[in-house]
């Protein structure tokens, strides 16, 4: 069961902390029905909920809670269209119900219709009484998460700060801001490493051209072959010794780069993914057993695609740390990402222009299996930007 779908608002309703919002009258609706649905929900018995909640809706059509829990049961069963239909039908009678609007946002987000998701989260925010601070912060937090996944980081930070201004104890918003800070620090480290790679490439280029007694490459092909050699040596000789690199002074690093000799007469080496520590590799293979060996590493080459469909780094970390397990939809998306990542890696290793074009066409078709034309274009743009950083 995906805990992200069962938001705090629903759990608190189930625990009878917000009964007044739904006008739940114990004389009309016996508490046993709420307890029964609560047990089914916690056990993940969604088919039973679908059967029972449907009856309760007919019996008590004015109780929005039953519409909401029915949509969640459909959603968790992989039937998001039915979940959406239930909520859209209920919306006609509960147009300003903030809980229903919030759940509509969740379903649209799950269906990767992010524009509609944001609209409904904002509608939920507007409909939520100011005294329900946690619910208002939930809306802002989830809008922020969507903005972050779509690459609007500054807007995401602003929304999470607004959420905390409303509810200073909001854990999700605090966690997301901490993650953003961590990502910024990681990006700073990546930028620093990229500077070192550029320095290494510059030194090797100077040596290469000097040995051949010329000022520039004579062709694009020659330059491509040179760069592939340099990338392979960088990964093998320097990247895997990052701890050593960080302890050196600038002068020592420059001397190290100058001492490395590259034999450009040999075939271009394959650019291998740096080996993961065996223990960690074994554990990841166990967690992601539905992927080929070390498949998670390959899948992360397609992280822009995963983020775009809602499988964020935080969500993947929850799998790695065993806080949660991927559902069937998420497994499907990770397999999709593995296929994308495999093509991206092969593209990086290919020099032949015709082969590159064929692989790019294959990449487009693979991305398109899960996204429409417009979203495919957006994701490909993000993948290309990531690959050229």
Secondary structure, 3 states (H helix, E strand, C coil): CCCCCCCHHHHHHHCCCCHHHHCCCCCCCCHHHHHHHHHHHHHCCHHHHHHHHHHHHHHCCCCHHHHHHHHHHHHHCCCHHHHHHHHHHHHCCCCCCHHHHHHHHHHHHHCCCHHHHHHHHHHHHHHCCCCCHHHHHHHHHHHHHHHHHCCCHHHHHHHHHHHHHHCCCCHHHHHHHHHHHHHHHHHHHHHHHHHHHHHHHHHHHHHHHHHCCCCCCCCHHHHHHHHHHHHHHHHHHHHHHHHHHHHCCHHHHHHHHHHCCCCCCCCCCCCCCCCCCHHHHHHHHHHCCCCCCCHHHHHHHHHHHHHHCCCCHHHHHHHHCCCCCCCHHHHHHHHHHHHHHHHHHHHHHCCCHHHHHHHHHHHHHHHHCCCCHHHHHHHHHHHHHHHCC
